Amino acid sequence: MNRIREKKYESTALVKRFDRSEGDAMSEEPDILRSRLSRELTGRAKRFTSSMKEDMRIAEEDIYCTLAHDKMLFKKGLISKEQLEKIADGLLEALAKLREGTIHSIGKYEDIHPLIEAYVISKYGKEIGGRIHTGRSRNDQVMCDVRMRLRREILAIRRALHHLISSMIIRAQDELETVMPAYTHTQHAQITTLAHWLLAYVDAFMRDEERLAQSYARINANPLGACAVAGTSIPIDRAETTRLLGFRSLIENSMDAVSSRDFALELAGNLAIVANNISRIAE
């Protein structure tokens, strides 16, 4: 298996295909188990407690994250080459079926992680599929998925900002002598040029791009290996998954890795500023 690489896909379309799907490749699997309850959850309750629809936004990241984790397990001698090859085949087949919308299990599984695991188990049994999460928890796994997804989203937004900035600079060069009124307090204030007006937004968008780059740097850190909250006694290699998934660094404190959400709040704030700067043009 080569170094894991992120691939582009339209998550919204993937979610829509997931919604339209009527087949259920996992129909033979047991329902969500709730040992504390005296009776089975209703279908409505299962749908309410499941995040499957939302998790489709990180479905590909979840599979690539799992591929990297299992390649690391093989390198550490925790699974065999044959087991890794079967796991990889099952994961990539699951990815293809998710894209096609032929796996449909809203309500049957709490989230994307047990769905993918169950698919591999359905193909190769528990002896193979039951190993894919060795030395890992859903807690560090979902944090890895989210960070990978946000990296891709940030890069897409930065590319769009670069295009917008370039277009505005080119237009400003053609409008150096185009006179227009500048406004303060919604009234004519001074005479300026359209180039001056355009370049004011260029400066604002360049600051936006700088903030997104800083957010990217903080998001681009690997949480895998933190497990549920306090790490694992299994001899995993966090540096290897960091390398395979293209993270710049790893998050050293396991509790911080799975419980902190400041990176998401920071990004949301930066995106709000981008939206505000864009809205100013429409005033």
C-alpha positions as CSV (number, residue, x, y, z in Angstrom):
1,M,0.0,0.0,0.0
2,N,1.4,3.4,-0.9
3,R,1.3,6.5,1.3
4,I,-2.3,7.3,2.1
5,R,-3.4,10.3,0.1
6,E,-6.6,12.4,0.5
7,K,-8.9,12.5,-2.5
8,K,-11.5,15.0,-3.5
9,Y,-15.1,14.1,-3.4
10,E,-18.4,16.0,-3.0
11,S,-19.6,15.2,0.5
12,T,-23.1,16.7,-0.1
13,A,-23.7,14.4,-3.0
14,L,-22.4,11.5,-0.9
15,V,-24.9,12.3,1.8
16,K,-27.7,12.6,-0.8
17,R,-26.9,9.2,-2.2
18,F,-26.8,7.8,1.3
19,D,-30.3,9.2,1.9
20,R,-31.7,7.8,-1.4
21,S,-30.3,4.3,-0.9
22,E,-32.9,1.6,-0.1
23,G,-30.6,-1.3,0.0
24,D,-28.8,-2.4,3.2
25,A,-25.6,-4.4,2.7
26,M,-25.4,-4.9,6.5
27,S,-29.0,-6.2,7.0
28,E,-27.7,-9.4,8.6
29,E,-25.9,-7.6,11.4
30,P,-27.5,-7.2,14.8
31,D,-29.1,-3.9,15.8
32,I,-27.5,-1.4,18.2
33,L,-27.1,-3.1,21.6
34,R,-28.3,-1.3,24.7
35,S,-27.6,-3.7,27.7
36,R,-29.0,-1.2,30.2
37,L,-32.4,-1.2,28.5
38,S,-35.1,-3.8,29.1
39,R,-36.4,-3.7,25.6
40,E,-35.3,-2.9,22.1
41,L,-35.0,0.7,20.9
42,T,-37.7,1.8,18.5
43,G,-36.7,2.7,15.0
44,R,-37.3,6.4,15.7
45,A,-35.1,6.3,18.7
46,K,-32.3,4.5,16.8
47,R,-32.5,7.1,14.0
48,F,-32.3,9.9,16.7
49,T,-29.3,8.5,18.4
50,S,-27.4,7.7,15.2
51,S,-25.0,10.2,13.6
52,M,-24.7,8.2,10.4
53,K,-26.1,10.9,8.1
54,E,-23.8,13.5,9.5
55,D,-20.9,11.1,9.5
56,M,-21.0,10.7,5.8
57,R,-19.1,14.0,5.6
58,I,-16.1,12.2,7.1
59,A,-16.7,8.7,5.6
60,E,-13.7,8.8,3.3
61,E,-11.5,10.3,5.9
62,D,-12.5,7.5,8.3
63,I,-11.5,4.9,5.8
64,Y,-8.2,6.5,4.9
65,C,-7.5,7.0,8.7
66,T,-8.2,3.3,9.2
67,L,-6.0,2.2,6.3
68,A,-3.1,4.2,7.8
69,H,-3.7,2.8,11.3
70,D,-3.8,-0.8,10.1
71,K,-0.7,-0.3,7.9
72,M,1.0,0.9,11.1
73,L,-0.2,-2.2,13.0
74,F,1.3,-4.4,10.3
75,K,4.6,-2.5,10.5
76,K,4.6,-3.1,14.3
77,G,3.9,-6.8,13.8
78,L,0.5,-6.6,15.3
79,I,-1.3,-7.9,12.2
80,S,0.0,-10.1,9.4
81,K,0.5,-9.0,5.8
82,E,-2.4,-11.2,4.7
83,Q,-4.6,-9.7,7.3
84,L,-3.7,-6.2,6.2
85,E,-4.4,-7.0,2.6
86,K,-7.8,-8.3,3.3
87,I,-8.6,-5.4,5.6
88,A,-7.5,-3.0,2.9
89,D,-9.6,-4.7,0.3
90,G,-12.6,-4.6,2.6
91,L,-12.2,-1.0,3.4
92,L,-11.7,0.1,-0.2
93,E,-14.8,-1.9,-1.2
94,A,-16.8,-0.3,1.6
95,L,-15.6,3.1,0.3
96,A,-16.8,2.3,-3.2
97,K,-20.2,1.2,-1.9
98,L,-20.6,4.3,0.3
99,R,-20.0,6.4,-2.8
100,E,-22.6,4.4,-4.7
101,G,-25.1,4.7,-1.9
102,T,-25.5,0.9,-1.5
103,I,-24.7,0.8,2.2
104,H,-27.6,2.2,4.1
105,S,-27.8,1.8,7.9
106,I,-29.2,4.9,9.5
107,G,-30.4,3.9,12.9
108,K,-28.8,0.4,12.8
109,Y,-25.4,1.8,13.8
110,E,-24.6,4.8,16.0
111,D,-22.0,6.2,13.7
112,I,-19.7,5.5,10.7
113,H,-17.0,3.5,12.6
114,P,-19.0,0.4,13.5
115,L,-20.6,0.4,10.1
116,I,-17.3,0.2,8.3
117,E,-15.9,-2.4,10.8
118,A,-19.1,-4.5,10.3
119,Y,-18.6,-4.4,6.6
120,V,-15.1,-5.8,6.8
121,I,-16.3,-8.4,9.2
122,S,-19.1,-9.4,6.8
123,K,-16.4,-10.0,4.1
124,Y,-13.6,-11.7,6.1
125,G,-15.0,-12.6,9.5
126,K,-14.2,-11.3,13.0
127,E,-10.7,-12.8,12.9
128,I,-9.8,-10.2,10.2
129,G,-12.4,-7.4,10.6
130,G,-12.2,-7.5,14.3
131,R,-8.6,-6.3,14.2
132,I,-9.0,-3.0,12.4
133,H,-9.4,-1.0,15.6
134,T,-6.6,-2.6,17.6
135,G,-5.0,0.1,19.7
136,R,-7.5,2.7,18.8
137,S,-10.8,4.1,20.1
138,R,-13.7,5.9,18.3
139,N,-12.6,9.0,20.3
140,D,-9.2,9.5,18.7
141,Q,-10.5,8.1,15.4
142,V,-13.2,10.7,15.0
143,M,-10.9,13.5,15.9
144,C,-8.5,12.3,13.3
145,D,-11.3,12.2,10.7
146,V,-12.5,15.7,11.6
147,R,-9.0,17.2,11.4
148,M,-8.4,15.5,8.0
149,R,-11.7,16.8,6.7
150,L,-11.1,20.3,8.0
151,R,-7.7,20.4,6.4
152,R,-9.3,19.7,3.0
153,E,-12.0,22.3,3.6
154,I,-9.5,24.9,4.6
155,L,-7.3,24.3,1.5
156,A,-10.4,24.6,-0.8
157,I,-11.4,27.9,0.8
158,R,-7.8,29.2,0.6
159,R,-7.7,28.4,-3.1
160,A,-11.0,30.2,-3.6
161,L,-9.6,33.2,-1.7
162,H,-6.4,33.2,-3.8
163,H,-8.5,33.3,-7.0
164,L,-10.7,36.1,-5.6
165,I,-7.6,38.2,-4.5
166,S,-5.9,37.7,-7.9
167,S,-9.0,38.6,-9.8
168,M,-9.5,41.8,-7.7
169,I,-5.9,42.8,-8.2
170,I,-6.2,42.4,-12.0
171,R,-9.4,44.4,-12.0
172,A,-7.8,47.1,-9.9
173,Q,-5.0,47.6,-12.4
174,D,-7.6,48.5,-15.0
175,E,-9.4,50.9,-12.7
176,L,-6.6,53.1,-11.5
177,E,-8.2,56.2,-12.9
178,T,-11.9,55.3,-12.4
179,V,-13.2,57.9,-10.0
180,M,-15.9,57.0,-7.4
181,P,-17.2,58.4,-4.2
182,A,-16.0,57.0,-0.9
183,Y,-18.6,56.7,1.8
184,T,-18.6,57.2,5.6
185,H,-21.7,56.9,7.7
186,T,-23.6,56.0,4.4
187,Q,-22.9,59.4,2.9
188,H,-20.5,60.7,0.3
189,A,-17.2,61.6,2.0
190,Q,-14.3,61.9,-0.4
191,I,-13.3,61.2,-3.9
192,T,-11.3,58.0,-4.5
193,T,-10.9,55.4,-7.3
194,L,-12.4,52.0,-7.9
195,A,-8.9,50.5,-7.7
196,H,-8.6,52.0,-4.1
197,W,-11.9,50.4,-3.2
198,L,-11.0,47.0,-4.6
199,L,-7.6,46.9,-3.0
200,A,-9.2,47.6,0.4
201,Y,-10.9,44.2,0.2
202,V,-7.8,42.6,-1.2
203,D,-6.0,43.5,2.1
204,A,-8.9,42.2,4.1
205,F,-9.0,38.9,2.2
206,M,-5.2,38.5,2.6
207,R,-5.7,38.7,6.4
208,D,-8.4,36.1,6.1
209,E,-6.1,33.8,4.2
210,E,-3.4,34.3,6.8
211,R,-5.8,33.4,9.6
212,L,-6.9,30.3,7.8
213,A,-3.2,29.3,7.2
214,Q,-2.6,29.6,11.0
215,S,-5.7,27.6,11.7
216,Y,-4.6,24.9,9.3
217,A,-1.2,24.6,11.1
218,R,-3.0,24.0,14.4
219,I,-5.5,21.6,12.9
220,N,-2.7,19.6,11.1
221,A,-1.7,17.6,14.2
222,N,-2.4,13.9,14.7
223,P,-4.6,12.7,17.6
224,L,-4.4,9.0,16.7
225,G,-3.0,6.9,19.6
226,A,-4.8,8.8,22.3
227,C,-7.4,6.1,22.2
228,A,-10.4,6.7,24.5
229,V,-8.6,9.3,26.7
230,A,-5.4,7.8,28.3
231,G,-3.6,6.1,25.5
232,T,-2.9,2.4,25.1
233,S,-0.5,-0.3,26.3
234,I,-0.4,-1.8,22.8
235,P,2.9,-0.9,21.2
236,I,1.6,1.4,18.4
237,D,3.7,3.9,16.5
238,R,2.1,7.4,16.5
239,A,4.9,8.8,14.4
240,E,4.1,6.3,11.6
241,T,0.4,7.3,11.4
242,T,1.5,10.9,11.5
243,R,3.7,10.4,8.5
244,L,1.2,8.3,6.6
245,L,-1.7,10.8,7.0
246,G,0.5,13.8,6.2
247,F,0.1,15.5,9.6
248,R,2.8,18.0,10.5
249,S,3.0,16.9,14.2
250,L,1.2,14.8,16.7
251,I,-0.8,15.9,19.8
252,E,1.3,14.7,22.7
253,N,-1.3,14.8,25.5
254,S,-3.9,12.1,25.0
255,M,-6.7,13.9,26.9
256,D,-6.1,17.1,24.9
257,A,-6.2,15.1,21.7
258,V,-9.7,13.7,22.2
259,S,-11.4,16.3,24.2
260,S,-10.3,19.7,22.9
261,R,-12.5,21.6,20.3
262,D,-10.7,24.9,20.3
263,F,-9.4,24.2,16.8
264,A,-12.9,24.0,15.5
265,L,-14.1,27.1,17.3
266,E,-11.1,29.0,16.0
267,L,-11.8,27.9,12.4
268,A,-15.5,28.8,12.8
269,G,-14.6,32.3,14.0
270,N,-12.2,32.8,11.1
271,L,-14.8,31.7,8.6
272,A,-17.3,34.1,10.2
273,I,-14.8,36.9,9.5
274,V,-14.4,35.8,5.9
275,A,-18.2,35.8,5.5
276,N,-18.4,39.2,7.0
277,N,-15.7,40.6,4.6
278,I,-17.6,39.1,1.7
279,S,-20.9,40.6,2.8
280,R,-19.3,44.1,3.0
281,I,-18.9,44.1,-0.8
282,A,-22.6,43.6,-1.2
283,E,-23.5,46.7,1.0
